[in-house]
């Protein structure tokens, strides 16, 4: 198995989770918890994209 494949796959899954949370949050009413969810989901998306990027760099090298 190539080095960097696992972080790329995990990053894709985490990014998909962040996108799912973003879509679900847009459908709900605005209360205290749903005001914080865009920040949390943006952080999850960023974390996932960072893993995809670093895993892809390992795959290329």
C-alpha positions as CSV (number, residue, x, y, z in Angstrom):
1,X,0.0,0.0,0.0
2,X,1.4,3.4,-1.0
3,X,2.3,5.8,1.8
4,X,-0.2,8.6,2.0
5,X,-3.2,6.6,0.9
6,X,-4.7,6.3,4.3
7,X,-4.5,10.0,5.2
8,X,-6.1,10.8,1.9
9,X,-9.0,8.4,2.4
10,X,-9.5,9.6,6.0
11,X,-9.4,13.2,4.9
12,X,-12.0,12.5,2.2
13,X,-14.3,11.0,4.8
14,X,-13.8,13.8,7.3
15,X,-14.5,16.4,4.6
16,X,-17.7,14.6,3.6
17,X,-18.7,14.6,7.3
18,X,-18.2,18.4,7.5
19,X,-20.2,19.0,4.3
20,X,-23.0,16.8,5.7
21,X,-23.1,18.8,8.9
22,X,-23.2,22.0,7.0
23,X,-26.1,20.9,4.9
24,X,-28.0,19.6,7.9
25,X,-27.3,22.8,9.8
26,X,-28.8,25.0,7.1
27,X,-32.1,23.1,7.4
28,X,-32.6,23.6,11.1
29,X,-34.0,26.5,13.2
30,X,-31.6,29.1,14.5
31,X,-30.9,28.6,18.2
32,X,-27.7,28.8,20.3
33,X,-26.3,25.4,19.2
34,X,-26.9,25.9,15.5
35,X,-25.1,29.2,15.6
36,X,-21.9,27.4,16.6
37,X,-22.3,24.6,14.1
38,X,-21.1,26.5,11.1
39,X,-17.8,27.1,12.9
40,X,-17.5,23.5,13.9
41,X,-18.4,22.2,10.4
42,X,-15.9,24.6,8.8
43,X,-13.2,23.4,11.1
44,X,-14.0,19.8,10.2
45,X,-13.9,20.5,6.5
46,X,-10.6,22.3,6.9
47,X,-9.1,19.5,8.9
48,X,-10.3,17.0,6.3
49,X,-8.9,19.0,3.4
50,X,-5.6,19.3,5.1
51,X,-5.4,15.5,5.4
52,X,-6.3,15.1,1.7
53,X,-3.6,17.6,0.7
54,X,-0.9,16.1,2.9
55,X,-1.8,12.6,1.9
56,X,-1.7,13.5,-1.8
57,X,1.7,15.1,-1.3
58,X,2.9,11.8,0.2
59,X,1.4,9.9,-2.7
60,X,3.2,12.0,-5.3
61,X,6.6,11.8,-3.6
